[in-house]
């Protein structure tokens, strides 16, 4: 189907089971809580009570999916802009996009209504895992994942039931809402060597869990520059976003923990822009009859830029546009004959990536929100000393590099912190 992006849930669970099987058995026996996170926005459907079957009695008790649909991922593109404009306006500060769970359900309702009648439960892939581990009669969902589906009001912590019912939406498929960091239930079976009765946290969003893994203080902002770029900061307690969606806003506010929000500027243009530049240079040289490896070009251009400490050349690197400016293209300005070396252009490109992020979320704004330090990570930063220099130049506070950002670690830390808090109280 045109634009469809689906994944086989059986293969995802098989991969999960293989990960569990690879962990030391004696360590699994000591597990006192399970934190779960996963990619937001996506949706799958299952039949209550028939979502999986457990294989017990063997060396490794595990579950495999049964009456379950494919996972429709966040990258699904079947909801055209025309279709999205035909949907009712949500009562939420977040707009609805293709790949969002509720938009996908609306699409299925219009184009495959008989498909939906086969199922009576729905959730993200990680909500499904939690429901199966705990044998939940109804799926539970944190506000982090609910907000990512659309048609969810984070202030009232409730779905837009009136708006959805008026449009014929199958509201019985919407999960019940639970606080992030709360316990969804306990394992109904032993899972590999993890004992039966182990607490399982309600599933978290991968963004929030990733940020939690490296934000040591509320005064830290988290910067990740990999293929794309994300800059996240925790909003002051009591902050509430304006309750009307603005697709043109460059900063989005996502539910975090304890009823607070993360402000997130997410640029589509990061390490992929540098990769595009490298590919362009390799192609130019091929056109000139020369063959050079991409890795050689990359290391030489970074070295040239490292020796070129400054430049007047200005590059706006938005070759992929931005979510809030989808039609924007890249540009090069302030070109002079003295700024045409590889060092000048690469330095300007690295600076442009950081300045583009600055245009989305001015760094002085971070200071007003109480940010005192930037914790940075990502593959594009780790192998590019020029990009590191430009990050340090742009931010008005200390920047730490090399921090691992890991959603699985974040989900585990959330559960660990919850256990510590319970012991103290």
Secondary structure by P-SEA (a helix, b strand, c coil): cccbbbbcaaaaaaaaaaaaaaccaaaaaaccbbbbbcccccccccccccccccccccccccccccccccccccccccccaaaaaaccccccccccccccaaaaaaaaaaccaaaaaaccccccaaaaaaaaaacccbbbbcaaaaaaaccccccccccaaaaaaaaccccccbbbbbcccccccccccccccccccccccccccaaaaaaaaccccccbbbbbbccbbbbbbbccccccccccccccccbbbbbcccccccccccccccaaaaaaaaaaaaaaaaaacbbbbaaaaaaaaaaaaaaccccccccccccccccccccbbbbccccccccccaaaaaaaaaaaaaaaaaaaccaaaaaaacccbbbbbcccccccaaaaaaaaacccbbbbcbbbbbaaaaaaaaaaaaaaaaaac
